[in-house]
Amino acid sequence: MTLAVFSHKLCWHSEHSPTGWATDGGFVFHIQSLASAYNQTILLVPVSKMGKSKGEVWFTDNTIKVVPLLEPFGSGIVRKLLFPVWFLLQLPKFIYYTNKADVVHTPIPGDIGTIGMLLAPLFGKKIFIRYCGNWKALKTLPEKFWAWYGEKFAGKSIAYFCTGGDAAPPSKKNAALQWIFSSSMIASEIESFKQKAFDFNREYKLVMGGRLTKEKGFGILIDAVALIANKIPHVKVYIFGDGPDRELFEAQVIKYSLQDKVQYLGKLNASQVHQALNDADVFCFPTYSSEGFPKAVIEAMAHGIPVISTEVSVIPVLINEPNRPAGVLIDKKSPEQLAEKIAFYYNNPQVHKTHADNAKLIAAVYTLEKWVDTINEKLNAQWNTKICRIRNIVK
């Protein structure tokens, strides 16, 4: 069987990659996991002329064929205005590879994913759509359109997965919509992360990573550290990632004279991220952004460290299981509460250890193997097919 994937994820040529292709983030792991169930996977993505050697992740599966699309013209409103022109230039590729596929997959939000979502049914193709935003906070017109489409058309040949989780189904209007979690780690990788001993007297290490934007809560963490810096002399914060608000946070560190407390690690590759998490005591994630299923939280839990976060999307389900807490929740935009919970773990090492142990156990449930098996089981049930994993997932 052949799978075609429509995605807006920017990829590029890499001389270091065994297949010649690379990107960043967890996209590679998702695509290669899905590809393990198919004879060939066709990946339709925009290709950048300029690669990013720092933090790049390689495609290593030779059954994946990258079909390069032009980068959409401009950004913001310019991109939207010129998108019809870009679409017409790429349309022959979209038509050809949609016809060639047995199954189409489209991760959304994203304009290219939306094209696949609309084209596949026109050509009579089975399709599974994966909504990766926050299903519980649909605010913009496109978000409402994607939700309407799912509630209107999901079922039969159209499978629709909402990234997240809850006791209640995603929609009361259409029972065909189903929850799906997300992951970036294989089972053997999680097993290799050994639970470590914590020594707060040496250094109390807080870590936070992701796209450096205000909505992710990096500024809230810096505010919180300013509140407790004199109370916890060994506290240190390690921040990794990149984004538009980096300079804002750096100025905030200088404002509070926290240069000796806050260290910026820059954008890290996957192995460097795991090292940063392995060295940490607590993962802070005071986000008020619209999260889907934040993989950063699961990655931190896999390393056996508790999480302090907000009641956004699926996060309460992950860290606040009944009888098995793996972290604590705070109100959005509350550096005071974040400071209080940071101090709580520091002053209660036994609670910290219990939450750390729970975190690792919970994370072990959310592997890439389980992710792709769950998707295939749901597709088999809906389509009455026999999609199954035919190769091992390798990272």
Protein Blocks (a to p, Z undefined) as FASTA:
>chain_A
ZZddddfbdcdddfkbmnlpacehjllmmmmmmmmmpfbdcddddddfbdcfehpacdfb
fkbccddddddehehjllmmmmmmmmmmmmmmmmmmmmmpmbdcdddedfklmmmmmmmm
mnopacddddfbdfklcfbfmlmmmmmmmmmmggcjlccddedddfbdfbfkbmkbccdd
ddfbdfklmmmmccddddfkloccdddedjddfklommmmmmmmmmmmmmmmmbccdded
ddjklmmmmmmmmmnopmlmpccebjadfklmmmmmmmpmbdcdfbfbdcfbdfklmmmm
mnopacddddehjlmmmmmcghiacbdcddehilklmmmmmmmmmmmmmlmmmmmmmmmm
mmmmmcfklmmmmmmmmmmmmnopabdcfbdcdZZ
